[in-house]
Structures are given as structure tokens and as C-alpha cells.
């Protein structure tokens, strides 16, 4: 009996922390907000509006994601990895901007940003921002083309560290460079959970006004998730927008 009790206790002690990591309760997010006030987790608003952020693009799925966003009257902030923005994918990035989405900075490579030296981090950020600025500059002349959004997203300085971890030094660097260190509070861990129905459930069960959703480009299960998620959010009365649009609605928290 003691052995069974011990196994049960061990299971509880393992499962509960893992679940908190997978789906953090609101009090955990509030603790993080108080501890790291300069990090963007969500926005305080009573309006039914959320920001959709999509990491790791561009990829072979980005065009499909754009079509899904457009068909659901939604926009998103795409956190671009510099090495993924190859010349053959520049046009899709322009199209994202032309249709009201915005590009943000996710460093040059898919690696933990907190492991970079100060010089490497700054170089990474500057290189990606140069890519974004060049894409924006060449996208804007097309704003008046037929079928394109006349209100294209303006350049915004958001940085999301690779791997999602940050350090005090990183926060200091980003503050000096004028960037919002951006995480979020609705994250289905979709790079590691290749089941769109589970990821869809995770987001819908966590949704709230002012939330910031994190999901990932470059995965075949992301488009089917968005096809189900966005109509349901719309049915529930939520507007899905970029970070910049969300920030206009309330106070950063």
C-alpha cells in the first residue's frame, strides 16, 4: 500500500508541475508580470480582442496561413527568423504586410537567444530588422493595388527570443534598443505537440480579452488548427489582430 501511495504521490508531484508549464494558471502569469514588468505578456482590456503571433516564418505554409487569416478577417504579427527569409520567400512577406499583418524580430536562427553573447544578440537583432525594413520598404508601394489593404501595418519593434527564454542582460539590451520583449500568455506548445485538435483546444480553453496567442509557422498542423480556431473565435465575438492593434486597446501587462 505504501508503495502504491508513493507512486501516486510521485506521479502527482511530476504531473502537476508539468501541467502548470503546459497550461499556466492565471496566477502564474500574474506573478511573471509583476516580476518582469518590461516583458509583454498580454494587454489589460475588457474588449473581446486578442493578438495572434506566429513564430518561425516564413515557410512553405505561410501563404496558406495568409489565406486563412484573410478569409476570417484576422491579422497577425509574424515573428520572422532571418535565415528563413530567403529571396524566394520575400514576396510572401510583402503580401503579409500588404494585407494588414506586421513583421517582428525572432533573431537570425532557430536557436536559444539567451545563449548568444551581447555582440551576437545585437548583431542578430539588427540583421533581422534590416531584412524586415527592406521588405516593408518594397511592400508599401503596392498598397493601392486592387485587392490590397490600404492600411498596411507600420514597422513595430518587437523581439521574441528564440526558445522563449530571456536574461537580465537581454532585457537591458532590448530596452536600450527600443524593443518590446514580447512573450504572450496563450501558448499550446505547438512545436512539440503535432496534433492540431489539441492545440486548438488549448487556445480556446485559455482565451480571454487582451490575450496574446503564440503559435508557429513551419508546421503542417498549424494551418488546420487556424482553420478551426479563427472561425470559432469570431463566433465567440473575438477580434484577432496584430500586437500593435492590441496595444492600442489597453495597458501592457
Secondary structure, DSSP 8 states (H G I E B T S, - for coil): -HHHHHHHHHHHHHHHHHHHHHS--HHHHHHHHHH-TTEE--EE-SSSEEEEEEEEE--TTHHHHHHHHHHTT---EEEE-GGG--GGGHHHHHHHHHTT-EEEE--SSSS-GGGS-HHHHHHHHHHHHHHHHHHHHHHGGGGGSTTS-SS------EE--GGG---HHHHHHHHHHT-EEE--SEE--TTT---HHHHHHHHHHH--TT-EEEEESS-HHHHHHHHHHHHHHHHTT-EEE-HHHHHTTSEE-
